[in-house]
Structures are given as C-alpha cells and as structure tokens.
Amino acid sequence: MHGNLVTKLWYPRVALHNGVRVTKIISWNLLRLTGARVGDVVRLVRHQRPDLLLMQEVTRDIDSLTDYLGGSYARVPLPGRIHGLAVWSAVPRDKPAVLKLPSGAVVERVCQIVDLGDFAVANVHLSHGQVLNRRQLRHIAQHLPARAAVLGDYNLVGPALLPGFTDLGPREPTHRCADVVPLRLDRCYARGLTCLETAALHRHTSDHRPIMVRLATAVRMAA
C-alpha cells in the first residue's frame, strides 16, 4: 500500500467489434516535475482502463506505477534529460524498441515502438521545429510495419504531411500555449487501422489533455 492508494492488479477483457480485436490507447504528456504525479496517472488508468498508456515528459517519479497497477512499464529518458518517454501496458509485454530520431541543436529525441502483435504503436515527443518534427515522423514511419499508429506530443501546427497515414485523433485543442492559445499538439496518426472512438480527456494536473483512441485492424480474428 502506498499512501491512500491500494495496489490492485487488473487485466482488461479482450474487446471485440464485429469480431475484430479493439485496443484502447491513451497518450498523455505529464508535464515534468510540476505536472501529473503517479497518483494522477493511477486514477486515470483505473477510470479509463486502457490496454496501453503512452506518456511523455516522464521522470523517475513515475517508475512505481506497476506497484499500484501491475502490468508492465518501460521508461527511456531523452538523452541528457531527466525526463523522457514511458509506456505502461495492462498485460506483460516485451520492452519497447527505442529508435533514435533526427535531432536539432538543443534536444536529442527518441521514440518507443511497442509491438502489439496485430500492429505496432510509436510513442513520440517530437521537436518544436516544424520542418524537423515532420522529418522525424517520416523517419519513424520507415521503421513501422504496415499496420501502425503514432501517438504522443507532436509539437505540430497544421497537418503532419505523413504519406499513407490518417489523422485519427481528436480534433479539438489538447494544450494551451502560455495558458492562452489553444493548440492541438497531441495527435494520433495511423495506417492500416480503424478508429472506433476518440476523445480528448480532462487535463487534470498537466498542461496537456490526455487523448484516447480505440483502434482495430481490418482483419477478422479466427474463431
């Protein structure tokens, strides 16, 4: 037991839509140090019950997540930074692959790639440069299978211009720059997948709203 949070291991049932497996994914930029704490993440997961949670601006303070939720967790810092990317899964999985991205002069970037079997998911926190972040997306796409989704903080204004991928995420603002200008920075682009539901959730203690998608492949599962 940690504080007033009780450890509870749970595993979601396999969700199906017309015989096709559905995967619920949430992506959330936690806002390092001053934003969401481990308790906020636990409450989000227990309320939403995703199969996969992708996080950005994650510090080691979140490393105790499996003490509360079970499942599996993997964090990778951005090179030279105290924060980075992390993935939590409701069921045990292999550690995500880590892909180095084309980087600018200030911050080196990486992404995590999770193999879900039916498709792959990339967890990203892209650079602010609008040419560079689109180049990073194209680099990631080259390392993904035919069915794949890219979720996270794109730091992108306007369309991604990512050939073969469709914008499947919520179309409303997910972040307010200087708490004034609304921006849709948190995105989900995918290929070979169908989105059954999407939403921008309440932002809680971060300056970003979590985004949620429910994705399915077009292939019917065997009986």
N, C-alpha and C positions, 0 to 999 in steps of 0.2 A: 504494500500500500504506500502511495506517495501523497502526502497531504490529505486532501479530501477526495482524491481520485482513486478509485479502486481498479486494480488490474482486472481486465476482462478480455479473454481471448474469444474471438468470434470469427466465423468464416461465412461469407455470403453464399446463398444458394446460387447455382448456375442459372442465370436469367436467360430466357429464350424469347425470341419474337419470330413467329411463323417458322419455328424450327431452327432458327439461327441463333447462335450464342451472342449475347449482348454484354458488352464490357462498359462499366461505368467508371469514368476517369474524372478526377478533379485536379486542377492545376492552381497553385497559389504562390504568389510572391509574398513571403512572410514579413519583409522589411526588417533587415538585420538589426539586431541589438535592441531597437526601440519598438519593434512591431509585435507580431504574434509570438506568444510563448508556447511551450509544449502543451499546456492545458488548453489553449485555444485550438490547437491542432487536434487534440484528442476529442474535444467537443464537436468539432466539425465532422470528424470521421464517424463518431458514434451517431450523429444526427443524419448524415448523408449516406453512410455505409457504401463508400466507393470500393471498387475492386482494386483501384490503383490511385495513389495520391502522388502527384509531382509537385515538388517545392523548389522555389528559388530564394536566394539570399538567406540560406540556411547556415546557422553556426552550430558548433558542437553542443549548444544548449538543447538542441532537439534530438540528440543522439539517444536519449532514454525513451523514445517513442514506443518501442516494442515492449518496454516494461508495462505499459498501460494497455496496448492493443494487440500484442503478439504480432504475428505475420513476419515480414522481413523488411529490412531497411538498409539503404546504402547511401552514403553521403560522399561527395567529392568536392573539395574546395576549389575555387578558381585559383590558378597559380599565383602565389604571392599574396593571397587574400585570406581573411578569416572566415569568409562566407563562400557559399557555393551552391551546388545543386544536390537534391536528395530525392529518393524515391522510396515510398512505403507501399507494400503490397499486402493485401489481406491474407494471401497464402504464400508459403515459402517459394522463393524464386532464386535463380542464379543472379549473381551481381550484374548490374547493367554494364555493358561495354561503355568505355569512355573515349570519346572522339575529340581530338584537338581541332579547333576551328581557326580559320584565318582571323588574325587578331590585329587590332590597331596599336597605336603607340602607347596607350595608357594601360589597358586591362587585357590580359590574355583570357581567352574564352575556351570552354569545353562544353560538350553536351553528353548526356547519358542516353544510351539506347537500350530499351527494355524489350526482350523477346517474349512475347505473349503466346507464341505458338501460331495462332491464327494470323497475327500481324505484329508489327513492331511499333514501339512508341518512343519518340525522342523528346527528352526533357531539355528545354533551352532557356537561356537568359542571354539574349543577343546584345550586340554592341549598339550604341546610340547612333553611330554614323549610318545614314540612310542608304548609302551605297554598300557599305561594309556589311550591314546586317542582312541585306538581300544576298550578298555573296556567301555569307555564312549559311543561309538557308539552302542555297543551291549545292553547297559542299555537303551538307547533311543529307540532302535528298539522294546524292550519289552513293551513300553508304546504307541506304534503307532498301528493304525488299519491296516487291510490287504493291503489297498492302501495308500501309504505314500511316501514322499520324505524327504530327509535330505540334507539341503543346508547350506553352510557357509564356514568359515575358519576352515579347518580340522587340520591344522598344521601337516599334514601327509605326510610321504615319502613312496612311494610304495603303494601296494593295501591295501584297507581297511579291507579285510577279514571279511566282514559282510554278513553272510549267508542269502540268499533269496533276497538280494538287488543287483541291477545292476548299474554300473558306467555310468551315462547318461550325465555327464557334458562335457565341452570342454576338449580336450586332450592336450592343449598347456599350457605353463607356465603362471601363474597368478601373480607371485611375484618374485622379485629378492632379495635374501638374501644379505645384505650389498651392494645392488645395483649392484651385480656382478653375483651371482649364480642363474640361473633361476629355479624356483620350481613351481610345480602345487599344491598349497596349498588349493585353493578354489574349492570345489567339489559339485557334486550333485549325490547322490545315491538314488535309488527309487525301490519300489516293486509294482507290480500291475498297473504300469503306462507305457505309451509310450511317448518317447521324439520325437517331430516333428522337433525341431530346437534347436541348442545350439550354443553359441558363447562366447568368452572372449572379452569384450569390452575395449575401451581405458581407461587407468587407471586414467586419469585426475590428480587430486592433491593428490591422495593416493599412497601408495607403493604397493597396490593390484589392480588388474584389476577386475571390476565387471564381474560376469558371468551371462549369460541369458539362460534360458531354456523355451521351450513351451511344456507343459505336457498335456496329455489327458488320460482318463481312456479307458478301452476296452469295456465299456458298452454303447450301443447306447441310446441316450436320447429319451424319449417318445414324440410322435408328439403332 
